[in-house]
Amino acid sequence: MVGYDLWQEKRVAKQKMKQAPIAVSDK
């Protein structure tokens, strides 16, 4: 389960990185 948690955390971090530039350019 720990390995799954780490994988999930990495996936969420990647999604945030993708969304961050879009949110900034929106303003």
Rosetta blueprint (number, residue, H / E / L):
1 M L
2 V H
3 G H
4 Y H
5 D H
6 L H
7 W H
8 Q H
9 E H
10 K H
11 R H
12 V H
13 A H
14 K H
15 Q H
16 K H
17 M H
18 K H
19 Q H
20 A H
21 P H
22 I H
23 A H
24 V H
25 S H
26 D H
27 K L
